[in-house]
Amino acid sequence: METRRLGQSGLSVPVLCLGTMTFGENSEKSMMHGVGSPKSLAFQIMERCLERGLNFFDTADVYGDDGMSERIIGEWFATAGHRDRVILATKFRFRMNEGPNGTGASRYRILRAVDESLRRLRTDRIDLYQIHMQDRDTPEEETLRALDDLVRAGKVLYIGCSNYTGVRLVDSLWLSRTLGLERFVSLQAQYSLCVRGIERELVPACADKGLGILPWSPLAGGFLSGKHTKEERAQGSRLAKWGPWWSKFDNPRCWSALEACQHVARERGATPGQVALAWTLKKPGVTSTIFGARTLEQLEDNLAAATLKLSDAELAALDAASGFEPDYPYDFIRQIAGRW
């Protein structure tokens, strides 16, 4: 599988990353497909990824009850012995313990969170440790100094952020530079044909500062897989259960994006999901796109996106179908740029 450098770091990662948020869920599908328990299915998915050249896995302490996703990965490391073959990313920030210090990005919270993740993952290091979302109640300098200490202690190799605003990201990078602290090498952000808001500020900021972008939910919660219609949501799907997410995508622009994916898919002998994933891999600044898989069939379908190379004309058609209003001040700047 093709690899790319993660931002300005020396670390190379495959262009696809396995997201493990669903590991450990009670899944009737795993039993229906004859693959045993959800844990054994997760083991098979990780093994298949390594066979196909995908060795970049992303998880978080809050995925699954009591860190179940991390626990499953840790058990797989212990039984299969593949720890050194995997580039392991996890995240911290959201609540894992009781009390006021059981959540957030304070030094107190980070030092406890990393040790708990290391125990669950059964490893001595985390390759990419990411703050899951900015913490407005904690000074960014405190968070960065704690993360810098973890790198110096060898518990963490690289640090990244997720779900940051543009101003918080640039401020964080400025602090790292001026104070001589470790800096973020990546930004994990929601990015798909349906959700393109990061193109306003975050994509230009990452390009200017040298961060690799790791899109999450590139299929818009499964919307861009083509399993849904305007009349009916696919039963048992994520969007069928999450009403607010469905209302987010049930609009003319997103249906237009899906129709464009379906058109390209028919022309190329691919699936709409593969087209949607391939689109993210052609966007500026994207290093690796994070996808999930509930079955081995979904995994194989998604993996095929790594070799689907969209043409400039196809990209232009997808961009046009999913275009969004830039809003102020971007629309204003574009309107008057040639007049002054």
Kinemage of the C-alpha trace (Angstrom):
@kinemage 1
@onewidth
@group {chain A} dominant
@subgroup {mainchain}
@vectorlist {calphas} color= white
{ca met a 1} P 0.000 0.000 0.000
{ca glu a 2} L 1.193 3.520 -0.777
{ca thr a 3} L 2.701 5.385 2.171
{ca arg a 4} L 3.078 9.081 2.931
{ca arg a 5} L 5.049 11.092 5.463
{ca leu a 6} L 2.974 12.176 8.448
{ca gly a 7} L 3.263 15.951 8.328
{ca gln a 8} L 6.823 17.163 8.820
{ca ser a 9} L 7.782 14.105 10.853
{ca gly a 10} L 9.975 11.319 9.563
{ca leu a 11} L 7.202 8.752 10.114
{ca ser a 12} L 5.685 7.112 7.025
{ca val a 13} L 2.165 5.703 7.269
{ca pro a 14} L -0.123 3.962 4.750
{ca val a 15} L -2.715 6.087 2.987
{ca leu a 16} L -5.492 4.206 4.790
{ca cys a 17} L -5.805 3.844 8.565
{ca leu a 18} L -7.976 1.313 10.363
{ca gly a 19} L -10.361 2.990 12.788
{ca thr a 20} L -11.279 0.676 15.660
{ca met a 21} L -14.158 2.517 17.325
{ca thr a 22} L -16.491 -0.437 16.752
{ca phe a 23} L -14.183 -3.063 18.282
{ca gly a 24} L -15.955 -4.790 21.117
{ca glu a 25} L -19.454 -3.723 20.181
{ca asn a 26} L -22.162 -6.334 20.557
{ca ser a 27} L -22.629 -7.114 16.899
{ca glu a 28} L -25.198 -9.570 15.590
{ca lys a 29} L -23.514 -9.254 12.186
{ca ser a 30} L -20.362 -10.940 13.457
{ca met a 31} L -22.360 -13.999 14.456
{ca met a 32} L -24.429 -13.982 11.257
{ca his a 33} L -21.261 -14.082 9.154
{ca gly a 34} L -19.898 -17.053 11.070
{ca val a 35} L -16.849 -15.290 12.458
{ca gly a 36} L -17.522 -15.891 16.140
{ca ser a 37} L -17.453 -13.171 18.765
{ca pro a 38} L -16.861 -9.466 18.046
{ca lys a 39} L -13.387 -9.875 19.552
{ca ser a 40} L -12.433 -12.660 17.166
{ca leu a 41} L -13.779 -10.615 14.269
{ca ala a 42} L -11.598 -7.695 15.354
{ca phe a 43} L -8.587 -10.033 15.411
{ca gln a 44} L -9.378 -11.177 11.865
{ca ile a 45} L -9.783 -7.614 10.655
{ca met a 46} L -6.405 -6.576 12.071
{ca glu a 47} L -4.696 -9.645 10.639
{ca arg a 48} L -6.187 -8.984 7.202
{ca cys a 49} L -5.039 -5.369 7.340
{ca leu a 50} L -1.450 -6.430 7.964
{ca glu a 51} L -1.668 -8.890 5.076
{ca arg a 52} L -2.778 -6.037 2.803
{ca gly a 53} L -0.071 -3.620 3.913
{ca leu a 54} L -2.202 -1.510 6.248
{ca asn a 55} L -0.326 -1.270 9.563
{ca phe a 56} L -1.736 2.029 10.892
{ca phe a 57} L -4.444 1.567 13.563
{ca asp a 58} L -6.338 4.349 15.356
{ca thr a 59} L -8.258 3.957 18.606
{ca ala a 60} L -9.150 5.973 21.737
{ca asp a 61} L -9.577 5.328 25.433
{ca val a 62} L -13.319 6.046 25.225
{ca tyr a 63} L -14.050 3.557 22.430
{ca gly a 64} L -16.145 0.755 23.913
{ca asp a 65} L -17.097 0.166 27.526
{ca asp a 66} L -14.154 0.617 29.899
{ca gly a 67} L -11.660 1.083 27.064
{ca met a 68} L -12.758 -2.095 25.271
{ca ser a 69} L -11.261 -1.153 21.899
{ca glu a 70} L -7.820 -0.626 23.456
{ca arg a 71} L -8.205 -3.856 25.450
{ca ile a 72} L -8.964 -5.892 22.331
{ca ile a 73} L -5.970 -4.450 20.482
{ca gly a 74} L -3.792 -5.138 23.516
{ca glu a 75} L -4.938 -8.744 23.708
{ca trp a 76} L -4.217 -9.158 19.992
{ca phe a 77} L -0.718 -7.762 20.508
{ca ala a 78} L -0.167 -10.215 23.359
{ca thr a 79} L -1.436 -13.281 21.484
{ca ala a 80} L -0.301 -12.537 17.915
{ca gly a 81} L 2.958 -10.730 18.720
{ca his a 82} L 2.459 -8.024 16.105
{ca arg a 83} L 3.124 -4.916 18.203
{ca asp a 84} L 6.274 -3.904 16.322
{ca arg a 85} L 4.530 -4.273 12.972
{ca val a 86} L 1.848 -1.721 13.857
{ca ile a 87} L 1.878 2.077 13.987
{ca leu a 88} L -0.444 2.593 16.928
{ca ala a 89} L -2.449 5.765 17.473
{ca thr a 90} L -4.783 6.430 20.369
{ca lys a 91} L -6.493 9.437 21.903
{ca phe a 92} L -7.378 10.963 25.276
{ca arg a 93} L -9.557 13.833 26.465
{ca phe a 94} L -13.085 12.599 27.177
{ca arg a 95} L -14.359 11.223 30.461
{ca met a 96} L -12.970 7.895 31.649
{ca asn a 97} L -13.099 8.363 35.448
{ca glu a 98} L -15.380 9.919 38.039
{ca gly a 99} L -14.932 13.408 39.436
{ca pro a 100} L -13.840 16.768 38.003
{ca asn a 101} L -10.417 15.422 36.970
{ca gly a 102} L -11.766 12.357 35.194
{ca thr a 103} L -11.937 14.227 31.903
{ca gly a 104} L -10.053 16.999 30.112
{ca ala a 105} L -6.443 17.674 29.106
{ca ser a 106} L -4.799 18.809 32.330
{ca arg a 107} L -1.384 17.465 33.302
{ca tyr a 108} L -3.064 15.477 36.073
{ca arg a 109} L -5.475 13.878 33.613
{ca ile a 110} L -2.925 13.220 30.833
{ca leu a 111} L -0.401 11.421 33.033
{ca arg a 112} L -3.097 9.125 34.339
{ca ala a 113} L -4.709 8.615 30.928
{ca val a 114} L -1.509 7.565 29.167
{ca asp a 115} L -0.623 4.962 31.811
{ca glu a 116} L -4.128 3.511 31.687
{ca ser a 117} L -3.987 3.298 27.875
{ca leu a 118} L -0.561 1.649 27.983
{ca arg a 119} L -1.893 -0.992 30.369
{ca arg a 120} L -4.948 -1.717 28.224
{ca leu a 121} L -2.873 -1.820 25.034
{ca arg a 122} L -0.192 -4.004 26.667
{ca thr a 123} L 2.609 -1.949 25.197
{ca asp a 124} L 5.456 0.255 26.403
{ca arg a 125} L 4.788 3.081 23.970
{ca ile a 126} L 2.126 4.864 21.923
{ca asp a 127} L 3.334 5.848 18.472
{ca leu a 128} L 0.885 8.729 17.970
{ca tyr a 129} L -0.856 10.168 21.051
{ca gln a 130} L -3.656 12.591 20.209
{ca ile a 131} L -5.806 14.959 22.212
{ca his a 132} L -9.330 13.994 21.163
{ca met a 133} L -10.689 17.547 21.305
{ca gln a 134} L -9.358 20.861 22.562
{ca asp a 135} L -9.965 21.585 26.238
{ca arg a 136} L -11.018 25.198 26.722
{ca asp a 137} L -10.684 24.888 30.498
{ca thr a 138} L -6.983 23.939 30.401
{ca pro a 139} L -4.223 26.265 29.146
{ca glu a 140} L -2.703 24.854 25.967
{ca glu a 141} L 0.772 25.297 27.430
{ca glu a 142} L -0.073 22.926 30.293
{ca thr a 143} L -1.282 20.285 27.837
{ca leu a 144} L 1.770 20.659 25.614
{ca arg a 145} L 4.257 20.502 28.501
{ca ala a 146} L 2.662 17.278 29.739
{ca leu a 147} L 2.783 15.761 26.255
{ca asp a 148} L 6.383 16.916 25.828
{ca asp a 149} L 7.286 15.102 29.056
{ca leu a 150} L 5.683 11.911 27.736
{ca val a 151} L 7.803 12.068 24.576
{ca arg a 152} L 10.960 12.660 26.596
{ca ala a 153} L 10.042 9.708 28.836
{ca gly a 154} L 9.638 7.436 25.811
{ca lys a 155} L 5.980 6.638 26.501
{ca val a 156} L 4.897 8.553 23.372
{ca leu a 157} L 6.758 8.985 20.075
{ca tyr a 158} L 4.653 11.624 18.267
{ca ile a 159} L 1.758 13.848 19.294
{ca gly a 160} L -1.282 14.972 17.360
{ca cys a 161} L -4.597 16.720 17.869
{ca ser a 162} L -8.179 16.136 16.818
{ca asn a 163} L -11.240 18.362 16.469
{ca tyr a 164} L -9.306 21.602 16.994
{ca thr a 165} L -10.410 24.995 15.769
{ca gly a 166} L -8.054 26.901 13.494
{ca val a 167} L -7.171 29.519 16.095
{ca arg a 168} L -6.439 26.925 18.806
{ca leu a 169} L -4.289 24.896 16.424
{ca val a 170} L -2.157 27.831 15.309
{ca asp a 171} L -1.813 29.047 18.901
{ca ser a 172} L -0.676 25.577 19.967
{ca leu a 173} L 1.952 25.379 17.224
{ca trp a 174} L 3.221 28.862 18.129
{ca leu a 175} L 3.591 27.810 21.778
{ca ser a 176} L 5.491 24.670 20.804
{ca arg a 177} L 7.864 26.693 18.656
{ca thr a 178} L 8.522 29.526 21.095
{ca leu a 179} L 8.802 27.297 24.184
{ca gly a 180} L 10.801 24.520 22.525
{ca leu a 181} L 8.147 21.865 23.126
{ca glu a 182} L 7.055 18.900 21.022
{ca arg a 183} L 4.607 19.997 18.321
{ca phe a 184} L 1.611 18.303 16.792
{ca val a 185} L 2.477 16.397 13.612
{ca ser a 186} L -1.122 15.685 12.616
{ca leu a 187} L -4.713 16.857 12.795
{ca gln a 188} L -7.521 14.309 12.897
{ca ala a 189} L -10.710 15.941 11.658
{ca gln a 190} L -14.107 15.070 10.241
{ca tyr a 191} L -13.767 15.353 6.465
{ca ser a 192} L -15.859 13.947 3.638
{ca leu a 193} L -17.774 15.023 0.560
{ca cys a 194} L -20.607 15.863 2.969
{ca val a 195} L -18.482 17.661 5.584
{ca arg a 196} L -15.943 20.009 4.010
{ca gly a 197} L -15.785 22.761 6.618
{ca ile a 198} L -12.110 22.169 7.392
{ca glu a 199} L -11.267 23.554 3.962
{ca arg a 200} L -12.001 27.060 5.242
{ca glu a 201} L -9.193 27.402 7.805
{ca leu a 202} L -7.794 24.082 8.968
{ca val a 203} L -6.593 22.753 5.604
{ca pro a 204} L -4.680 25.988 4.805
{ca ala a 205} L -3.274 26.071 8.359
{ca cys a 206} L -2.069 22.470 8.135
{ca ala a 207} L -0.478 23.132 4.756
{ca asp a 208} L 1.295 26.233 6.065
{ca lys a 209} L 2.476 24.616 9.313
{ca gly a 210} L 3.240 21.159 7.957
{ca leu a 211} L 0.653 18.942 9.684
{ca gly a 212} L -0.680 15.776 8.114
{ca ile a 213} L -4.474 15.562 7.953
{ca leu a 214} L -6.179 12.338 9.073
{ca pro a 215} L -9.848 12.466 7.991
{ca trp a 216} L -12.362 10.633 10.153
{ca ser a 217} L -15.847 9.586 9.031
{ca pro a 218} L -14.892 9.871 5.329
{ca leu a 219} L -18.096 8.016 4.418
{ca ala a 220} L -20.224 10.430 6.462
{ca gly a 221} L -21.334 7.747 8.902
{ca gly a 222} L -22.078 5.359 6.021
{ca phe a 223} L -24.220 7.849 4.098
{ca leu a 224} L -21.794 7.847 1.150
{ca ser a 225} L -21.726 4.054 0.949
{ca gly a 226} L -24.992 4.236 -0.994
{ca lys a 227} L -26.926 1.920 1.335
{ca his a 228} L -29.550 4.583 2.106
{ca thr a 229} L -32.224 6.169 -0.065
{ca lys a 230} L -34.171 9.392 0.351
{ca glu a 231} L -37.179 7.342 1.355
{ca glu a 232} L -35.600 4.903 3.792
{ca arg a 233} L -32.522 4.416 5.952
{ca ala a 234} L -30.870 0.996 5.904
{ca gln a 235} L -32.014 -0.953 8.960
{ca gly a 236} L -29.366 -1.581 11.610
{ca ser a 237} L -27.020 1.038 10.181
{ca arg a 238} L -25.318 3.722 12.222
{ca leu a 239} L -27.417 6.493 10.655
{ca ala a 240} L -30.601 4.541 11.316
{ca lys a 241} L -29.768 4.719 15.024
{ca trp a 242} L -28.369 8.265 15.159
{ca gly a 243} L -31.178 10.630 14.279
{ca pro a 244} L -29.154 13.863 14.573
{ca trp a 245} L -26.536 12.545 12.139
{ca trp a 246} L -29.188 11.612 9.599
{ca ser a 247} L -30.664 15.100 9.702
{ca lys a 248} L -27.154 16.468 9.163
{ca phe a 249} L -26.793 14.616 5.862
{ca asp a 250} L -30.385 14.486 4.655
{ca asn a 251} L -30.152 17.599 2.482
{ca pro a 252} L -29.848 18.381 -1.267
{ca arg a 253} L -26.085 18.973 -1.167
{ca cys a 254} L -25.278 15.609 0.418
{ca trp a 255} L -27.670 13.725 -1.867
{ca ser a 256} L -25.983 15.452 -4.793
{ca ala a 257} L -22.588 14.309 -3.501
{ca leu a 258} L -23.847 10.728 -3.183
{ca glu a 259} L -25.283 10.757 -6.705
{ca ala a 260} L -21.927 11.982 -8.032
{ca cys a 261} L -20.158 9.142 -6.175
{ca gln a 262} L -22.592 6.625 -7.621
{ca his a 263} L -22.048 7.965 -11.141
{ca val a 264} L -18.251 7.745 -10.886
{ca ala a 265} L -18.557 4.302 -9.284
{ca arg a 266} L -20.617 2.985 -12.203
{ca glu a 267} L -18.116 4.365 -14.702
{ca arg a 268} L -15.116 2.872 -12.871
{ca gly a 269} L -16.588 -0.457 -11.753
{ca ala a 270} L -16.175 0.571 -8.115
{ca thr a 271} L -18.501 1.212 -5.183
{ca pro a 272} L -19.675 4.640 -3.994
{ca gly a 273} L -17.780 4.153 -0.744
{ca gln a 274} L -14.533 3.485 -2.572
{ca val a 275} L -15.014 6.664 -4.601
{ca ala a 276} L -15.719 8.710 -1.464
{ca leu a 277} L -12.573 7.377 0.222
{ca ala a 278} L -10.461 7.915 -2.897
{ca trp a 279} L -11.692 11.521 -3.063
{ca thr a 280} L -10.270 12.281 0.396
{ca leu a 281} L -6.899 10.804 -0.595
{ca lys a 282} L -6.620 13.334 -3.431
{ca lys a 283} L -7.348 16.357 -1.242
{ca pro a 284} L -4.433 18.644 -0.296
{ca gly a 285} L -2.722 17.820 2.977
{ca val a 286} L -4.370 14.448 3.556
{ca thr a 287} L -1.897 11.826 4.736
{ca ser a 288} L -4.085 8.870 5.690
{ca thr a 289} L -7.855 8.396 5.768
{ca ile a 290} L -9.402 6.615 8.746
{ca phe a 291} L -12.163 4.104 8.028
{ca gly a 292} L -13.958 1.492 10.085
{ca ala a 293} L -15.172 -1.989 9.205
{ca arg a 294} L -17.866 -4.044 10.905
{ca thr a 295} L -17.359 -7.063 8.631
{ca leu a 296} L -14.570 -8.558 6.541
{ca glu a 297} L -16.599 -7.678 3.440
{ca gln a 298} L -16.674 -4.006 4.433
{ca leu a 299} L -12.946 -4.151 5.090
{ca glu a 300} L -12.138 -5.510 1.635
{ca asp a 301} L -14.398 -2.933 -0.012
{ca asn a 302} L -12.699 -0.075 1.800
{ca leu a 303} L -9.174 -1.363 1.211
{ca ala a 304} L -9.767 -1.253 -2.543
{ca ala a 305} L -10.001 2.553 -2.340
{ca ala a 306} L -6.213 2.738 -1.903
{ca thr a 307} L -5.696 1.742 -5.531
{ca leu a 308} L -8.560 3.768 -7.035
{ca lys a 309} L -6.964 6.802 -8.685
{ca leu a 310} L -9.556 9.397 -9.599
{ca ser a 311} L -8.989 11.586 -12.658
{ca asp a 312} L -8.946 15.377 -12.519
{ca ala a 313} L -12.318 15.427 -14.283
{ca glu a 314} L -13.826 13.034 -11.741
{ca leu a 315} L -12.456 15.068 -8.860
{ca ala a 316} L -13.863 18.258 -10.362
{ca ala a 317} L -17.291 16.639 -10.748
{ca leu a 318} L -17.277 15.429 -7.143
{ca asp a 319} L -16.122 18.816 -5.889
{ca ala a 320} L -18.864 20.594 -7.844
{ca ala a 321} L -21.582 18.242 -6.616
{ca ser a 322} L -20.565 18.702 -2.976
{ca gly a 323} L -19.662 22.398 -3.140
{ca phe a 324} L -20.541 24.551 -0.155
{ca glu a 325} L -20.864 28.265 0.535
{ca pro a 326} L -17.601 29.551 2.041
{ca asp a 327} L -19.376 32.244 4.122
{ca tyr a 328} L -17.810 35.407 5.495
{ca pro a 329} L -15.019 36.474 5.258
{ca tyr a 330} L -14.044 34.026 2.527
{ca asp a 331} L -16.889 34.874 0.183
{ca phe a 332} L -16.217 38.594 0.712
{ca ile a 333} L -12.505 38.206 -0.007
{ca arg a 334} L -13.238 36.253 -3.164
{ca gln a 335} L -15.755 38.838 -4.369
{ca ile a 336} L -13.489 41.872 -4.028
{ca ala a 337} L -10.060 40.290 -4.613
{ca gly a 338} L -9.867 41.524 -8.177
{ca arg a 339} L -11.290 44.990 -7.530
{ca trp a 340} L -8.624 46.527 -5.294
